[in-house]
Amino acid sequence: MDNPWAGLMIICLVIIVIIVICCSPASAAECRLEGKPEPWEPDEADVAYISRTIWGECRGCCETEQRAQAWCILNRVDDPRFPDTIAEVVSAAYQFQGYSPNNPVEPFADLAREILRLWHDGYKEIPTDMCWCEGDGVHQTFRNTWLHTEETRYYP
């Protein structure tokens, strides 16, 4: 080859062809046929329940406490003493007083999706026994017992 750029152009062309082939819809279909799972996405209803609860319970709190609010809900879903679904947990009588189906979803939807993905993958940010919370609109505190006793542990 007389032109030193010709080799580089051929390599670039090959890379482009490989990218086009690998990113085509047919390749995605083949991946599904080969048993490779598509990424898990949370149910938007669950996103809405958690987002509305965060908005109603601790929208004025720091992100750590907002995240802990979501984990508190999910800890209850995982705990046999509480209902098995996010909807039932947040809408149970006298539990999450800040939850309302009229609360906005958007301010906390991305946060809720992120935490639901982590939960789906088995990750926990707060201790699994932190199932109770209380707050004053500025700070939210989480604990492992309903009543405050000598055995009560708090987060954060």
N, C-alpha and C positions, 0 to 999 in steps of 0.2 A: 504494500500500500504506500502510495506516494504521499497521501494526505494524513498527517498524524491524528487529525480529528475524526477521521472515518471510523476508526476502531471504537472511539468513545461514543460516536453516534449509534453504532450498531449495538453496543452494550446498553445504551439508554433505551433504544427501541425494544430490545428484548425485555428489559425491566418493565416497560410500559405494557407490553403484551401480557406479561405474567400478572401484573396488577389487574388489568382488565379481566383476565380469565378468572382470577381468584375472587374478585369482587362482584362477579356477575350474579344475577338472580338464580341462574342454574346452579352455580356453585353453592349458594345458600341452601337450595333445595337438596343438593347432594349431601350437605352436612347434616340436614335433618334426617335424611334417609340412612346415613351412617350412624345415627344414634347420638350425635352430639347435640346436647340440649341447648335451646335458645336461652338467653339470659332471663332470669326470673324477674318479673315486674310485679310490684304490689298492686292489690286491688284498689282502685280509686276510691271506693266507698270507705275502706279502712284508712286511706290517706286523709279523707275528709273528716272522719271521726276523730282521729288523732289531732289533726290541724285545728279543728274547732275547739277541742278540749284545751290544747295549748293556748289558743287565743283567749279562751274564757278563764282559764286558771292562772296563767302566768305570762301574759304578753308583755308585761313591764319588767320581767325578770331577765337575768343574764341568760346567754345561750346554754350554759351548763345546766341551769335549772330547767330550762325549756326542754332540753334533751332528756333530763331525768324524768320529767313529766311523762314523756312518751314511753320511757322504759318502765315507769311505774305501771302504766296501763298494760304493757306487754307482760310484765311480771305477773300481773293478775290473770291474764289469759293463760299463762303457763301454770298457774297455781290451782290445784284442785278445789280450793275453798271458794273460788270465784267462777263466774261464767266463762265459757270457752271461746267466746268471740269478742272482738274489739267493740263491736256495736253494743253487745249486752253489758260489757264492763263499763263503758263510759256513760251509758244511759240508765244504769241501775239507780233506783231511787236512793237519794241521800248520799251518793258517792262523789261524783265529780260535779259539784254544784255549778262550776263555770261552763260546763258543756251545754251547748244549745244548738239545735239543727239550724238556727238562724245566724250563728257566728260565721264570719268569713273563713274560707279555706286557704286562700292564696298566700297570706303572709307566711304560713308555716308548711305549705305543701311539700316543698323540696326537702325540708328538714324531716318531715314525716316519712317521705319516700326513702330517704337515706337510712333512717333508723329501721324501717321495715325490712329493707334489704339486709342490713346487718343482722337483724333478728332472724330472718329466714336462713341466714348462713350460720346461725348458732352463736353469734357474738353477743356479749352483754357488756354494757358500759357501767351499770351500777349493780350492786349485789342483788341477787335474785329474790331475796326476801324483803326487799324494799317495796311494799305494796300499799303503803299509806302515805298521804301527804297533806300538808296544810300550808297556807301562805297568807300573806297580807297585801298582795298586789305588787310588792317590791321584791320580796324574797319568798321562795318556795322551799320547804324543808321536807325531806322524805325520811321515813322511818320503817322499822321492821315489825312494829307492834301497833295495834289500834290505839291502845291506851299508853300514856307515858308512864313507864315503870323503870325500875333500876336496870332491867335487862334491855331496855330500848336502845338501839343504835340509830344514829342519824346520818343522813347524807344530804348535801355536801357538808 
